[in-house]
């Protein structure tokens, strides 16, 4: 798609944002100079009734729902960046609803036949009308020729082309933001859109989701806390995914917890332990564990569905997590601070002592309180505020882990309001910390570091290695200078307004040129 077409779509997006008072939100008025405030009031003459409904994050969520699948995915990605936008704004975006009217069953059957290169009747004896529809795909209930009941997910016709156009529009917006608003580079707009693009590329090939379901299913079988429907590989293609039917009742259904024999306490325990075991023991976890993706059966069986979003943690990230968690448990805030600095999460120009002091402000209010009274979400919210003060750039996979952790906490306490998340997590976390911080693990890590250092020295001994080192040093210096320039940034909502302004500028430019 050409830049002209992308610009035209950006104009349309700008109009949606203007109508919802998202170009220069009224919430920013107290921070604006009088001249800008006057211009903002003029813009609000174009606002629709939706502009008065809810906070900026809620209004943006509704706007993204209207704009299509790529912007819905962008909203989901932004909702993981509470460290930049603030917890309330991120939580509001996290409530995005991805629902659309279904497309005809006959179209779905044709898509399945084409992607599997076989008649639908050769695989299914029964195939229902849609039982759920979203922006990328819809689901059908079906019965295999061997009698098994299955769920079949089918991509929407033409969705790849629509997503490609939306991604071109978002890429153009990111380029404009980085050029016209240098302070907004802290958000790394182009990298953010690249993340959205990669995620959507994966979700548009259902063979990859099938692989994720298979991988997590094997992990769940090992830990025993949760299970996944088996993949029916003959029913898997780029545009179709077939899984065995998930037993039980969806947690989003009030009847789920009213089933005879349900053990709420054990259900909540299994949910928390399943998530932590996946992430900490195996380094891969289901990152979308809301009630609609969880089915329960008596007494405490949990089945997860929808494996489009998986989080991954490498061994180094898990080791640093162990150091951080152990430091908090021991109230050794300097140890936690050193772990953050060693991992590169906090820029080196900050004081490690000041960071340790800030971490104490996060940890100490919880000392002496019953663990059931301590909200993990609240602790993470405080930690996010600290990260903004110290320009801490969290790795996306860690942010995704934290976001999923908050979701799991909320679901577990809705299952069992008296649930003690910390007591539930203790067996998994204790085993993990013991393993990660054991002398054997430290010795192995030391050997790996020594091996990497020797390889690096060998490369530096080569002439091209010396040139590369010089180049890396120069790049590091440029990055430090850029970060210093970008330190003069405003509150999180200002960053959002800068991004929204791009679409608004495009809208106003088009309106002016069309006069």
C-alpha positions in Angstrom: 0.0 0.0 0.0 1.3 3.5 -0.9 2.0 6.2 1.6 -0.9 8.1 0.1 -3.3 5.3 1.0 -1.7 4.9 4.4 -2.1 8.7 5.0 -5.8 8.5 3.9 -6.4 5.8 6.5 -4.6 7.8 9.1 -6.9 10.7 8.3 -9.9 8.4 9.0 -8.3 7.2 12.3 -7.7 10.9 13.2 -11.4 11.7 12.8 -12.3 8.8 15.1 -9.9 10.2 17.7 -11.1 13.7 17.4 -14.7 12.6 17.8 -13.8 10.8 21.1 -11.7 13.8 22.4 -8.5 11.9 22.1 -6.4 14.4 20.2 -5.8 16.7 23.1 -7.9 15.1 25.9 -9.7 17.4 28.2 -7.9 15.7 31.1 -4.7 17.5 29.9 -6.1 21.0 30.2 -4.6 21.8 33.5 -1.1 21.1 32.1 -1.5 23.1 28.9 -0.5 26.7 28.2 -3.5 29.0 27.6 -2.9 29.2 23.8 -2.9 25.5 23.4 -5.9 25.1 25.7 -7.9 27.5 23.5 -7.1 25.4 20.4 -8.1 22.2 22.2 -11.5 23.7 23.0 -12.0 24.6 19.4 -11.2 21.0 18.4 -13.8 19.7 20.9 -16.5 21.4 18.8 -16.1 18.3 16.6 -16.5 15.8 19.5 -19.3 13.3 19.5 -21.3 12.1 22.5 -18.6 9.4 23.1 -16.2 12.1 24.1 -18.0 12.5 27.5 -18.1 8.8 28.3 -15.3 7.6 30.5 -11.6 8.1 31.1 -9.1 8.5 28.2 -8.1 4.9 28.3 -11.7 3.8 28.1 -12.4 6.1 25.2 -9.3 4.9 23.4 -10.3 1.3 23.9 -13.7 2.0 22.3 -12.0 3.9 19.4 -9.6 1.0 18.8 -12.5 -1.5 18.8 -14.0 0.6 16.0 -10.8 1.0 13.9 -10.2 -2.7 13.4 -8.0 -5.7 14.2 -4.5 -4.1 14.0 -5.5 -1.2 16.3 -7.1 -3.7 18.7 -3.8 -5.5 18.8 -2.0 -2.2 19.3 -4.3 -1.5 22.3 -3.5 -4.9 23.7 0.2 -4.2 23.4 -0.1 -0.7 24.9 -2.0 -2.2 27.8 1.1 -4.1 28.8 3.1 -0.8 29.2 1.8 0.4 32.5 5.4 1.4 33.2 4.9 4.2 30.6 1.2 5.1 30.5 0.3 4.4 34.1 -1.7 1.5 35.6 -5.2 3.0 35.2 -4.7 3.9 31.6 -3.2 0.4 30.8 -6.0 -1.3 32.7 -8.6 0.5 30.7 -7.0 -0.5 27.5 -6.8 -4.1 28.8 -10.6 -4.2 28.7 -10.7 -4.0 24.9 -13.5 -6.2 23.5 -12.7 -8.0 20.3 -16.1 -8.9 18.9 -17.6 -8.7 15.5 -20.7 -10.1 13.7 -19.9 -13.6 12.3 -19.5 -14.3 8.6 -21.6 -17.0 6.8 -21.0 -20.7 7.7 -20.8 -21.5 3.9 -17.8 -19.1 3.6 -16.1 -20.8 6.6 -16.6 -24.3 5.1 -15.1 -23.1 1.8 -12.0 -21.6 3.6 -11.5 -24.9 5.6 -11.7 -27.0 2.4 -9.2 -24.7 0.6 -6.6 -24.5 3.5 -6.8 -28.2 4.3 -7.0 -29.2 0.6 -9.8 -31.7 1.3 -13.6 -31.7 1.5 -15.0 -30.6 4.9 -17.2 -33.8 4.9 -14.0 -36.0 4.9 -13.1 -34.6 8.3 -16.3 -33.6 10.0 -19.7 -35.3 10.2 -21.3 -32.2 11.8 -20.3 -28.6 11.5 -22.3 -25.9 13.4 -23.0 -22.2 12.7 -20.6 -19.8 14.4 -20.5 -20.0 18.2 -18.3 -16.9 18.6 -16.7 -14.2 16.3 -13.9 -11.7 16.7 -11.9 -9.4 14.4 -9.5 -12.0 13.0 -11.5 -15.3 13.2 -14.6 -17.1 14.3 -15.3 -20.5 16.0 -17.5 -23.4 15.1 -18.5 -26.6 17.0 -18.0 -29.7 15.0 -17.8 -33.5 15.2 -15.0 -35.6 13.7 -15.6 -38.7 11.7 -14.3 -40.7 14.7 -17.0 -39.1 16.9 -14.9 -36.7 18.9 -16.4 -33.2 19.5 -14.0 -30.4 18.4 -13.8 -26.6 18.1 -12.8 -25.2 14.7 -11.3 -21.7 14.4 -11.4 -20.1 10.9 -9.8 -16.8 9.8 -12.1 -14.1 8.4 -12.0 -13.8 4.6 -9.7 -11.0 3.4 -8.4 -10.3 7.0 -4.8 -10.5 5.9 -5.2 -7.7 3.4 -7.1 -5.5 5.9 -4.4 -6.1 8.6 -1.6 -5.2 6.1 -3.3 -1.9 5.3 -3.8 -1.1 9.0 -0.1 -2.0 9.8 1.0 0.4 6.9 -1.0 3.1 8.5 0.4 2.5 12.0 4.0 2.3 10.6 3.5 5.7 8.9 2.2 7.1 12.2 5.2 5.8 14.0 7.6 7.4 11.5 5.8 10.8 11.9 5.9 10.6 15.6 9.6 9.9 15.8 10.4 12.7 13.4 8.1 15.4 14.8 8.2 14.6 18.5 11.7 13.6 19.6 10.8 13.2 23.3 8.2 10.6 22.3 11.1 8.4 21.2 11.2 7.0 24.7 8.1 5.1 23.6 10.0 3.6 20.7 7.0 4.0 18.3 8.6 2.1 15.4 9.7 -0.8 17.6 6.2 -0.8 19.2 4.5 -1.1 15.8 7.1 -3.8 14.8 6.0 -5.8 17.8 2.3 -5.4 16.8 3.2 -6.5 13.3 5.1 -9.6 14.4 2.3 -10.6 16.7 -0.4 -10.2 14.0 1.7 -12.1 11.5 1.8 -15.0 14.0 -1.9 -14.8 14.7 -2.7 -14.9 10.9 -1.2 -18.3 10.6 -3.2 -20.7 12.7 -0.5 -23.4 12.3 1.6 -21.4 14.7 -1.2 -21.2 17.3 -1.6 -25.0 16.9 2.1 -25.4 17.7 1.8 -23.2 20.8 -1.2 -25.2 22.0 0.7 -28.4 21.5 3.8 -27.1 23.3 1.8 -25.7 26.3 -0.3 -28.9 26.4 2.9 -31.0 26.9 4.0 -28.6 29.7 0.6 -28.7 31.4 0.7 -32.5 31.4 4.0 -32.4 33.3 2.9 -30.0 36.0 -0.7 -31.3 36.4 -2.2 -28.0 37.4 -4.0 -27.2 34.1 -4.7 -28.9 30.8 -5.1 -27.9 27.2 -7.3 -29.4 24.4 -5.4 -31.7 22.1 -4.6 -30.4 18.6 -6.3 -32.3 15.8 -3.4 -32.0 13.3 -5.4 -33.2 10.2 -7.7 -30.2 10.8 -4.9 -27.6 11.0 -3.9 -25.3 8.2 -2.9 -21.7 7.7 -6.5 -20.5 7.9 -8.0 -23.2 10.1 -7.3 -24.7 13.6 -9.1 -27.7 15.1 -8.8 -28.6 18.8 -10.6 -31.2 20.9 -13.6 -29.7 22.7 -12.7 -28.1 26.1 -14.6 -29.9 28.8 -16.4 -28.0 31.6 -18.0 -24.6 31.7 -16.3 -21.3 30.9 -15.4 -19.2 34.0 -17.1 -16.3 32.3 -20.4 -18.1 32.8 -21.8 -17.6 36.3 -22.9 -21.3 36.3 -19.2 -22.4 36.2 -18.7 -22.1 39.9 -22.1 -23.4 40.8 -21.4 -26.9 39.4 -21.9 -29.7 42.0 -18.6 -30.7 43.6 -16.6 -27.6 42.6 -13.7 -26.9 45.0 -13.1 -23.2 44.7 -10.0 -23.1 46.8 -8.3 -25.9 44.8 -9.3 -24.2 41.5 -7.7 -21.0 42.6 -4.6 -22.8 43.7 -4.3 -24.7 40.4 -4.7 -21.5 38.4 -1.9 -19.7 40.2 0.4 -22.7 40.3 -0.2 -23.5 36.6 0.8 -20.0 35.5 3.9 -19.8 37.8 5.1 -23.3 36.9 4.8 -22.6 33.1 6.7 -19.3 33.4 9.3 -20.1 36.0 10.0 -23.8 35.4 9.6 -24.0 31.6 10.0 -20.4 30.4 6.8 -20.3 28.3 3.4 -19.3 29.6 -0.2 -18.7 28.4 -0.4 -14.9 28.5 -4.2 -14.5 28.1 -5.7 -16.3 31.1 -9.0 -14.3 31.4 -12.2 -16.1 32.4 -13.4 -16.5 28.8 -10.3 -18.6 28.0 -10.6 -20.9 31.1 -13.1 -23.8 31.4 -13.6 -25.6 34.8 -15.0 -28.9 35.8 -15.5 -30.5 39.2 -13.7 -30.8 41.4 -10.8 -28.6 40.3 -10.0 -29.2 36.7 -9.0 -26.2 34.5 -8.8 -26.3 30.8 -7.2 -23.3 28.9 -8.0 -22.3 25.3 -6.8 -19.7 22.8 -3.1 -20.0 22.5 -2.6 -16.9 20.3 -0.6 -15.0 22.9 2.3 -16.9 24.6 5.0 -15.3 26.8 8.6 -16.5 26.9 11.4 -16.0 29.4 14.9 -17.1 28.8 17.2 -18.6 31.5 18.9 -15.2 32.2 15.5 -13.4 32.7 14.4 -16.2 35.1 17.6 -15.9 37.1 17.2 -12.2 37.5 13.6 -12.7 38.5 14.8 -15.1 41.2 17.3 -12.5 42.5 14.6 -9.8 42.6 12.0 -11.9 44.3 14.4 -13.3 46.9 15.6 -9.8 47.6 12.1 -8.6 48.3 11.3 -11.6 50.5 14.5 -10.9 52.5 13.9 -7.1 52.5 17.4 -6.8 50.9 16.5 -3.8 48.6 20.1 -3.2 47.6 20.2 -6.8 46.2 17.0 -6.1 44.2 18.5 -2.8 42.9 21.7 -4.5 41.9 19.8 -7.2 40.0 17.9 -4.5 38.1 21.2 -2.7 37.2 23.0 -5.9 36.3 20.2 -6.8 33.9 20.3 -3.4 32.3 16.8 -2.6 33.2 17.8 0.8 34.8 20.2 3.2 32.9 23.6 3.4 34.5 23.5 7.1 35.0 21.0 6.7 37.9 22.1 6.1 41.5 21.8 2.5 42.6 21.4 3.8 46.2 18.5 6.0 45.2 16.9 3.1 43.3 17.2 0.8 46.4 15.6 3.5 48.5 12.7 3.7 46.0 12.3 -0.1 46.1 12.1 0.1 49.9 9.0 2.4 49.4 7.4 -0.4 47.4 8.3 -3.3 49.7 8.1 -2.0 53.2 4.3 -1.2 53.3 3.7 -4.9 52.9 5.9 -6.0 55.8 4.0 -7.5 58.7 0.7 -7.6 56.8 -1.1 -10.9 56.2 -0.2 -12.1 52.7 -3.9 -12.4 51.8 -4.2 -8.7 52.4 -1.4 -7.8 49.9 -2.4 -7.3 46.4 0.1 -8.3 43.8 -1.6 -5.8 41.4 -1.0 -3.0 43.9 2.6 -3.9 44.4 3.1 -3.9 40.6 1.4 -0.6 40.3 3.8 0.9 42.8 6.7 -0.7 41.0 5.5 0.8 37.6 5.5 4.3 39.2 9.1 3.7 40.3 10.2 2.6 36.8 8.9 5.9 35.4 11.1 7.9 37.8 14.2 6.0 36.9 13.6 5.7 33.2 13.5 1.9 33.5 12.8 0.2 30.2 11.3 -3.2 31.0 11.8 -6.0 28.5 8.4 -6.7 26.8 8.4 -10.3 28.0 8.7 -9.3 31.6 5.9 -6.7 31.2 3.8 -9.4 29.7 4.6 -11.7 32.7 3.6 -9.0 35.1 0.3 -8.2 33.3 -0.6 -11.9 33.2 0.2 -12.2 36.9 -2.2 -9.4 37.7 -4.9 -11.1 35.6 -4.3 -14.4 37.3 -4.5 -12.8 40.7 -7.9 -11.2 39.8 -9.4 -14.4 38.4 -8.2 -16.5 41.4 -9.8 -14.1 43.9 -13.0 -14.0 41.9 -13.0 -17.8 42.1 -12.3 -17.8 45.8 -12.5 -14.3 47.5 -10.6 -15.5 50.5 -7.8 -17.0 48.4 -4.2 -16.4 49.6 -2.2 -16.0 46.4 1.1 -15.9 48.2 0.5 -19.2 50.1 -0.7 -20.8 46.8 2.4 -19.7 45.0 4.9 -20.7 47.7 5.6 -24.3 46.7 6.3 -23.4 43.1 8.3 -20.2 43.9 10.4 -21.9 46.7 11.4 -24.7 44.4 12.3 -22.3 41.7 14.3 -19.9 43.8 16.2 -22.8 45.4 17.1 -24.2 42.0 18.0 -20.8 40.4 20.1 -19.6 43.3 21.8 -22.9 44.0 25.7 -23.2 43.9 25.3 -25.5 40.9 23.3 -23.0 38.9 25.8 -20.2 39.8 28.7 -22.4 38.7 27.0 -23.2 35.4 26.3 -19.5 34.8 29.9 -18.6 35.7 31.2 -21.1 33.1 28.8 -19.8 30.5 29.9 -16.2 31.1 33.5 -17.2 30.9 32.9 -19.0 27.6 31.2 -15.9 26.2 34.0 -13.6 27.4 36.7 -15.8 25.8 34.8 -15.8 22.5 34.4 -12.0 22.7 38.2 -11.6 23.3 39.0 -13.8 20.4 36.8 -11.7 18.1 38.4 -8.5 19.4 41.8 -9.9 18.5 40.8 -9.8 14.8 41.1 -6.4 13.0 37.4 -6.4 12.1 36.6 -7.0 15.8 38.5 -3.9 16.8 36.6 -1.8 14.3 33.3 -3.3 15.5 34.2 -2.5 19.1 34.9 1.1 18.2 31.6 1.3 16.4 29.7 -0.2 19.3 31.4 2.3 21.6 30.3 5.2 19.4 26.7 3.8 19.2 26.6 3.5 23.0 27.7 7.1 23.3 25.1 8.3 20.8 22.4 6.3 22.7 23.5 7.9 26.0 23.3 11.4 24.5 19.8 10.6 23.0 18.6 9.4 26.4 19.8 12.5 28.0 17.9 14.6 25.5 14.8 12.6 26.0 14.8 12.9 29.8 12.6 16.0 29.6 9.4 14.1 29.3 5.9 14.8 30.7 3.3 12.7 32.4 2.2 9.4 30.8 -0.9 10.9 29.3 1.1 13.5 27.4 2.9 10.6 25.6 -0.4 9.2 24.6 -1.5 12.7 23.4 1.6 13.0 21.2 0.7 9.7 19.6 -2.9 10.6 19.1 -1.9 14.0 17.7 -0.4 12.3 14.6 -3.7 11.1 13.4 -5.3 14.4 14.3 -2.7 16.3 12.4 -3.3 14.1 9.4 -7.1 14.7 9.7 -6.7 18.5 9.9 -4.2 18.6 7.0 -6.6 16.7 4.8 -9.5 18.9 5.8 -7.5 22.0 5.0 -6.2 20.7 1.7 -9.8 19.8 0.7 -11.1 23.3 1.2 
